[in-house]
Amino acid sequence: MTCTNQQVKKLMKNEKLYTQEIAAAKAGMHEQTARKYLRLRKLPEELKKPHKWKTREDVFSETWEEIETYLSSSPGLQAKTMFTYLQNKHPGKFSNGQLRTLQRRFQSWKAIKGKSQEVMFRQIHIPGVQSQSDCTEMDNLQITIDGIHFKHLLFHFMLTYSRWEDVSICYEESFASLSEGYERAVWKLGAVASEHRTDNLSAATKKAGGSREFTERWQKLMDYYDVKPSRNNPGESHENGSIEKSHDLFKTAVDQQLMLRGSRNFISLADYEEFLETVLASRNCTRKVALAGEMDKLKDLPNGKWSSPKIVPVRVSPSSTVQIEKVAYSVPSRLINLVLMAHIYYDKICLFYGQTCLQEMLKSQNKVAIDYRHIIDKLIRKPGAFANYQYKEALFPRLCFRKAYDELINYSKARGHKYYLEILQLAKMHGEQQVAAGIALLQENKTIPLPEEVKKLLDLPIKTPEVKVTQPVLKTYDQLLIYAQKMEVAND
């Protein structure tokens, strides 16, 4: 018969007052059993032997070697991720109830062979009071777009209470990235917290004596949304701890999904953005209850966005251009004499006719932004107008086009302009990169890049040029320095 700790404690108490037989009876055990516990002076739980035998068949015995290989190469891999992978690879072999078994195996492996973990110091968060944001590097995830390494950051926003979050791709910690990311997040959320905390990045703060204060632009943005800006003390990033920890968790989630995806390459930026939205939706889905309780405590949004565009009317001139903020932009000639509405953002301009967006373009830092595709068909009918065209220099999209023009003028002063315009028309019809490759090949072979010669090369595959950088010989610079010193002495 199995005895409990309580029975043995009662036995040891009564054996001081009664005989063993009576003490055993009062404790509810056999006298022989009582003698054993009185002799050993140990409780039943102390006499239990460690459980070393298996009570069930190990369902992961055949796949554990593969699992351990994954764990060794990617210690951050989670059991749920691996279990989904195993179910897809071995249909019908693993039931959902066996996930817990794998989680225990993972936990055991990590306890013995895993890395040490970070310690979290939990804070008290009040619903609706604070949101936090920061930018985080994504380079260590080795993401590529169309085979090219995609160097970027993520602007990361979250509510500290419900932990609802949003991310947007950016390339630097600039004010534009910060303001655009914040606005995207709060309009996606549909409300704002009464306080927003950042670290001391220069996009939001500036030096003020021995401390830092908020920049005028960031303060205006916060005032617009009726939000109090706050920041952590310099060098104390843990004061922004919620978002800092959330960086790690979000990037871990992204990394896990990339492991399952089997590739870190994306066809396009839009494909990568769609992938991030999927990860966000999965994480935010678990926070719906907490978010529902927080929404009533959040503030309402203003009527419009702070970054809403400046809208101005512009008339298309007879030269098929519009003047916007003292910069000339070209538009298709069909729009000549029409009045368009220019929606001017901080980085781009959208031209509308009625409710239809006809053209979107980046804001130019130059005084001229002419796209040859808009005017080449008309200009080729009047080739004589090209020689003294006001925006002539804007019609050389690449250096090889400029060189081709000079060669054609030297070849024929009378028809050189027309030849070049025909090349530009080929670029519009067949692609600028393809035409540029043909021009470069002709120039390499010392051949005049006449339109008919360029046209023959349009079907050839584009070759990526090999760039070789030779290591400079430092002795050459030493000799140059010695020579300069000698010349200085001679001049004295």
Secondary structure, DSSP 8 states (H G I E B T S, - for coil): ----HHHHHHHHHHTTTS-HHHHHHHHTS-HHHHHHHHHHT--HHHH-----S-SS--TTTTTHHHHHHHHHH-TT--HHHHHHHHHHHSTTTS-GGGHHHHHHHHHHHHHHH-------------TTTEEEEEEEE-GGG--EETTEE---EEEEEEETTT--EEEEEESS--HHHHHHHHHHHHHHHTSB-SEEEE-S-TTTEEEETTEEEE-HHHHHHHHHTT-EEEE--TT-GGGGHHHHHHHHHHHHHHHHHHHHHT--EESSHHHHHHHHHHHHHHHHGGGHHHHHHHHTTSB---SS-TT--EEEEEE--TTSEEEETTEEEE--GGGTT-EEEEEE-SSEEEEEETTEEEEEEE--SSSEE--HHHHHHHHTT-GGGSTT-TTGGGG--SHHHHHHHHHHHHH-TTTHHHHHHHHHHHHHHH-HHHHHHHHHHHHHTT----HHHHHHTTTS-------------HHHHHHHHHHHHHHHHHH-
